[in-house]
């Protein structure tokens, strides 16, 4: 009976040692997983926009206005070239200027969002998004400036360069818009953390 007790104690000691070794091996893995989850949570929180109204980011609310005004300005240019009505060129000139003013307003809040981005990969995309936005603003502002003092009834070729600049500007905002979509839909910039369950996530509408 004494020998059997010694054997039982030895078995228990072996099991205890195995359990301690197992826990020592598993604990760092668990800690690493928890640390990774914490980093992901922090990243999600910092992705929400600091420039927002009642949780809605301001930059995406403002940016459609200059885009629409600039595109309409180019459409008015094309109609003017086609029909020759100076009224269309007058509208093109003023919507061009209004688009520049709206772009400056949207850029203020865009800069605030840009400053809040800490992730290096996301920052690179945001940098290119900002560069194309600045390029577009400079192109459209120059296009408007060159139209000043031009007689729209008899432009004498003075509208060729301004209209060409507007064409390049529309291309620039198209690229910038695609990069903006990358920031939101791929990286979740300015999107509040969802924290959805698997059931809630599966229930969301998706475009296939």
PAVOKOL-481316 format. One record per residue (C-alpha): residue number from 1; x, y, z. Coordinates in Angstrom, 1 decimal. Layout:
N
<node n="NUM" u="X" v="Y" w="Z"/>
...
// end
This chain:
208
<node n="1" u="0.0" v="0.0" w="0.0"/>
<node n="2" u="2.9" v="2.4" w="0.8"/>
<node n="3" u="4.5" v="1.6" w="-2.6"/>
<node n="4" u="1.2" v="2.2" w="-4.4"/>
<node n="5" u="0.9" v="5.6" w="-2.7"/>
<node n="6" u="4.4" v="6.6" w="-3.8"/>
<node n="7" u="3.5" v="5.6" w="-7.4"/>
<node n="8" u="0.3" v="7.7" w="-7.2"/>
<node n="9" u="2.2" v="10.7" w="-5.8"/>
<node n="10" u="4.8" v="10.4" w="-8.6"/>
<node n="11" u="2.0" v="10.2" w="-11.2"/>
<node n="12" u="0.4" v="13.3" w="-9.8"/>
<node n="13" u="3.7" v="15.1" w="-9.8"/>
<node n="14" u="4.3" v="14.3" w="-13.4"/>
<node n="15" u="0.8" v="15.4" w="-14.3"/>
<node n="16" u="1.3" v="18.7" w="-12.4"/>
<node n="17" u="4.6" v="19.3" w="-14.1"/>
<node n="18" u="3.0" v="18.7" w="-17.5"/>
<node n="19" u="0.2" v="21.1" w="-16.7"/>
<node n="20" u="2.7" v="23.8" w="-15.6"/>
<node n="21" u="4.7" v="23.3" w="-18.7"/>
<node n="22" u="1.6" v="23.4" w="-20.8"/>
<node n="23" u="0.4" v="26.6" w="-19.2"/>
<node n="24" u="3.8" v="28.2" w="-19.6"/>
<node n="25" u="3.8" v="27.3" w="-23.3"/>
<node n="26" u="0.2" v="28.4" w="-23.9"/>
<node n="27" u="0.3" v="31.6" w="-21.8"/>
<node n="28" u="2.6" v="33.6" w="-24.1"/>
<node n="29" u="0.4" v="32.6" w="-27.0"/>
<node n="30" u="-2.7" v="33.8" w="-25.2"/>
<node n="31" u="-1.0" v="37.0" w="-24.2"/>
<node n="32" u="0.1" v="37.6" w="-27.9"/>
<node n="33" u="-3.4" v="37.0" w="-29.1"/>
<node n="34" u="-4.8" v="39.4" w="-26.5"/>
<node n="35" u="-2.2" v="42.0" w="-27.4"/>
<node n="36" u="-3.1" v="41.7" w="-31.1"/>
<node n="37" u="-6.8" v="42.0" w="-30.4"/>
<node n="38" u="-6.0" v="45.2" w="-28.3"/>
<node n="39" u="-4.0" v="46.7" w="-31.2"/>
<node n="40" u="-6.8" v="45.9" w="-33.6"/>
<node n="41" u="-9.3" v="47.6" w="-31.2"/>
<node n="42" u="-7.1" v="50.7" w="-30.9"/>
<node n="43" u="-6.7" v="50.8" w="-34.6"/>
<node n="44" u="-10.5" v="50.7" w="-35.1"/>
<node n="45" u="-11.1" v="53.4" w="-32.5"/>
<node n="46" u="-8.5" v="55.7" w="-34.2"/>
<node n="47" u="-10.0" v="55.2" w="-37.6"/>
<node n="48" u="-13.2" v="57.1" w="-36.6"/>
<node n="49" u="-13.0" v="60.7" w="-37.8"/>
<node n="50" u="-12.1" v="63.4" w="-35.2"/>
<node n="51" u="-13.8" v="66.0" w="-37.4"/>
<node n="52" u="-17.5" v="64.9" w="-37.2"/>
<node n="53" u="-20.9" v="66.1" w="-36.3"/>
<node n="54" u="-23.0" v="63.6" w="-34.2"/>
<node n="55" u="-20.7" v="60.8" w="-35.3"/>
<node n="56" u="-20.9" v="61.7" w="-39.0"/>
<node n="57" u="-17.5" v="62.8" w="-40.6"/>
<node n="58" u="-17.7" v="66.3" w="-42.2"/>
<node n="59" u="-15.2" v="65.8" w="-45.0"/>
<node n="60" u="-17.3" v="63.2" w="-46.9"/>
<node n="61" u="-20.4" v="65.5" w="-46.4"/>
<node n="62" u="-18.7" v="68.5" w="-48.1"/>
<node n="63" u="-16.6" v="66.9" w="-50.9"/>
<node n="64" u="-19.5" v="66.1" w="-53.2"/>
<node n="65" u="-20.2" v="69.8" w="-53.7"/>
<node n="66" u="-16.9" v="70.8" w="-55.3"/>
<node n="67" u="-16.9" v="67.6" w="-57.3"/>
<node n="68" u="-20.4" v="68.2" w="-58.7"/>
<node n="69" u="-19.6" v="71.9" w="-59.4"/>
<node n="70" u="-16.3" v="71.1" w="-61.2"/>
<node n="71" u="-17.9" v="68.4" w="-63.3"/>
<node n="72" u="-20.8" v="70.6" w="-64.2"/>
<node n="73" u="-18.4" v="73.4" w="-65.2"/>
<node n="74" u="-16.7" v="71.0" w="-67.7"/>
<node n="75" u="-20.1" v="69.9" w="-69.0"/>
<node n="76" u="-21.0" v="73.6" w="-69.5"/>
<node n="77" u="-17.7" v="74.1" w="-71.3"/>
<node n="78" u="-18.5" v="71.3" w="-73.7"/>
<node n="79" u="-22.0" v="72.6" w="-74.3"/>
<node n="80" u="-20.6" v="76.1" w="-74.9"/>
<node n="81" u="-18.1" v="74.7" w="-77.5"/>
<node n="82" u="-21.0" v="72.8" w="-79.2"/>
<node n="83" u="-23.7" v="75.5" w="-79.1"/>
<node n="84" u="-21.7" v="78.7" w="-78.9"/>
<node n="85" u="-24.0" v="80.2" w="-76.3"/>
<node n="86" u="-21.9" v="82.5" w="-74.0"/>
<node n="87" u="-24.3" v="81.9" w="-71.1"/>
<node n="88" u="-23.0" v="78.3" w="-70.7"/>
<node n="89" u="-19.4" v="79.6" w="-70.4"/>
<node n="90" u="-20.6" v="82.2" w="-67.8"/>
<node n="91" u="-22.1" v="79.3" w="-65.8"/>
<node n="92" u="-18.9" v="77.3" w="-66.3"/>
<node n="93" u="-16.8" v="80.1" w="-64.9"/>
<node n="94" u="-18.8" v="80.7" w="-61.8"/>
<node n="95" u="-19.4" v="77.0" w="-60.9"/>
<node n="96" u="-15.6" v="76.6" w="-61.3"/>
<node n="97" u="-15.0" v="79.3" w="-58.7"/>
<node n="98" u="-17.7" v="77.9" w="-56.4"/>
<node n="99" u="-16.1" v="74.5" w="-56.7"/>
<node n="100" u="-12.7" v="75.8" w="-55.6"/>
<node n="101" u="-14.3" v="77.5" w="-52.6"/>
<node n="102" u="-16.1" v="74.3" w="-51.6"/>
<node n="103" u="-12.9" v="72.3" w="-52.1"/>
<node n="104" u="-11.0" v="74.5" w="-49.6"/>
<node n="105" u="-13.8" v="74.1" w="-47.0"/>
<node n="106" u="-13.7" v="70.3" w="-47.5"/>
<node n="107" u="-9.9" v="70.3" w="-47.3"/>
<node n="108" u="-9.9" v="71.8" w="-43.9"/>
<node n="109" u="-11.7" v="68.8" w="-42.4"/>
<node n="110" u="-9.8" v="66.4" w="-44.6"/>
<node n="111" u="-6.5" v="67.7" w="-43.1"/>
<node n="112" u="-7.9" v="67.0" w="-39.6"/>
<node n="113" u="-8.7" v="63.4" w="-40.6"/>
<node n="114" u="-5.3" v="63.1" w="-42.3"/>
<node n="115" u="-3.5" v="64.1" w="-39.1"/>
<node n="116" u="-5.3" v="61.5" w="-37.1"/>
<node n="117" u="-4.1" v="58.6" w="-39.4"/>
<node n="118" u="-1.2" v="56.8" w="-37.7"/>
<node n="119" u="-1.0" v="53.5" w="-39.7"/>
<node n="120" u="1.9" v="53.7" w="-42.2"/>
<node n="121" u="0.1" v="51.8" w="-45.0"/>
<node n="122" u="-3.0" v="53.9" w="-44.7"/>
<node n="123" u="-1.0" v="57.1" w="-44.5"/>
<node n="124" u="0.6" v="56.4" w="-47.9"/>
<node n="125" u="-2.8" v="56.1" w="-49.5"/>
<node n="126" u="-4.0" v="59.2" w="-47.7"/>
<node n="127" u="-0.9" v="61.1" w="-48.9"/>
<node n="128" u="-1.7" v="60.3" w="-52.6"/>
<node n="129" u="-5.4" v="61.1" w="-52.0"/>
<node n="130" u="-4.3" v="64.5" w="-50.7"/>
<node n="131" u="-1.8" v="65.1" w="-53.5"/>
<node n="132" u="-4.4" v="64.5" w="-56.2"/>
<node n="133" u="-6.8" v="66.8" w="-54.4"/>
<node n="134" u="-4.3" v="69.6" w="-54.2"/>
<node n="135" u="-3.4" v="69.0" w="-57.9"/>
<node n="136" u="-7.1" v="69.2" w="-58.9"/>
<node n="137" u="-7.6" v="72.4" w="-56.8"/>
<node n="138" u="-4.6" v="74.1" w="-58.5"/>
<node n="139" u="-5.7" v="73.0" w="-62.0"/>
<node n="140" u="-9.3" v="74.3" w="-61.5"/>
<node n="141" u="-8.2" v="77.5" w="-59.8"/>
<node n="142" u="-5.8" v="78.2" w="-62.7"/>
<node n="143" u="-8.5" v="77.4" w="-65.2"/>
<node n="144" u="-10.8" v="79.9" w="-63.5"/>
<node n="145" u="-8.1" v="82.6" w="-63.3"/>
<node n="146" u="-7.3" v="82.3" w="-67.0"/>
<node n="147" u="-10.9" v="82.9" w="-67.9"/>
<node n="148" u="-11.0" v="86.3" w="-66.2"/>
<node n="149" u="-11.5" v="89.1" w="-68.7"/>
<node n="150" u="-12.2" v="86.8" w="-71.6"/>
<node n="151" u="-15.0" v="87.9" w="-73.9"/>
<node n="152" u="-17.1" v="84.7" w="-74.1"/>
<node n="153" u="-18.9" v="85.9" w="-77.2"/>
<node n="154" u="-15.5" v="86.2" w="-79.0"/>
<node n="155" u="-12.9" v="84.3" w="-76.9"/>
<node n="156" u="-10.4" v="84.2" w="-79.8"/>
<node n="157" u="-8.9" v="80.9" w="-78.6"/>
<node n="158" u="-8.3" v="82.1" w="-75.1"/>
<node n="159" u="-10.4" v="79.4" w="-73.6"/>
<node n="160" u="-8.5" v="76.5" w="-75.0"/>
<node n="161" u="-6.0" v="76.2" w="-72.1"/>
<node n="162" u="-8.6" v="76.8" w="-69.3"/>
<node n="163" u="-10.9" v="74.1" w="-70.7"/>
<node n="164" u="-8.0" v="71.7" w="-71.1"/>
<node n="165" u="-7.0" v="72.3" w="-67.5"/>
<node n="166" u="-10.5" v="71.5" w="-66.4"/>
<node n="167" u="-10.4" v="68.2" w="-68.3"/>
<node n="168" u="-7.1" v="67.2" w="-66.5"/>
<node n="169" u="-8.7" v="68.4" w="-63.2"/>
<node n="170" u="-11.7" v="66.1" w="-63.6"/>
<node n="171" u="-9.2" v="63.2" w="-64.3"/>
<node n="172" u="-7.4" v="64.1" w="-61.1"/>
<node n="173" u="-10.5" v="64.2" w="-58.9"/>
<node n="174" u="-11.6" v="60.8" w="-60.4"/>
<node n="175" u="-8.3" v="59.3" w="-59.2"/>
<node n="176" u="-8.5" v="61.0" w="-55.9"/>
<node n="177" u="-12.1" v="59.8" w="-55.5"/>
<node n="178" u="-10.9" v="56.2" w="-56.1"/>
<node n="179" u="-8.2" v="56.6" w="-53.4"/>
<node n="180" u="-10.8" v="58.1" w="-51.1"/>
<node n="181" u="-12.9" v="55.0" w="-51.6"/>
<node n="182" u="-9.9" v="52.8" w="-50.7"/>
<node n="183" u="-9.4" v="54.7" w="-47.5"/>
<node n="184" u="-13.1" v="54.2" w="-46.4"/>
<node n="185" u="-14.1" v="50.8" w="-47.8"/>
<node n="186" u="-10.7" v="49.0" w="-47.5"/>
<node n="187" u="-9.1" v="50.6" w="-44.5"/>
<node n="188" u="-12.1" v="51.9" w="-42.6"/>
<node n="189" u="-10.9" v="55.5" w="-42.3"/>
<node n="190" u="-13.6" v="57.8" w="-40.7"/>
<node n="191" u="-15.7" v="54.7" w="-40.0"/>
<node n="192" u="-16.8" v="54.1" w="-36.4"/>
<node n="193" u="-15.9" v="50.6" w="-35.0"/>
<node n="194" u="-18.8" v="48.2" w="-35.7"/>
<node n="195" u="-18.0" v="45.4" w="-33.2"/>
<node n="196" u="-20.6" v="43.2" w="-34.9"/>
<node n="197" u="-21.3" v="39.6" w="-34.1"/>
<node n="198" u="-20.9" v="37.1" w="-36.8"/>
<node n="199" u="-24.7" v="37.0" w="-37.2"/>
<node n="200" u="-24.9" v="40.8" w="-37.5"/>
<node n="201" u="-22.1" v="40.9" w="-40.0"/>
<node n="202" u="-23.6" v="38.2" w="-42.1"/>
<node n="203" u="-27.0" v="40.1" w="-42.1"/>
<node n="204" u="-25.5" v="43.2" w="-43.7"/>
<node n="205" u="-26.2" v="43.9" w="-47.3"/>
<node n="206" u="-23.3" v="43.3" w="-49.6"/>
<node n="207" u="-22.9" v="43.8" w="-53.3"/>
<node n="208" u="-21.7" v="40.6" w="-55.0"/>
// end
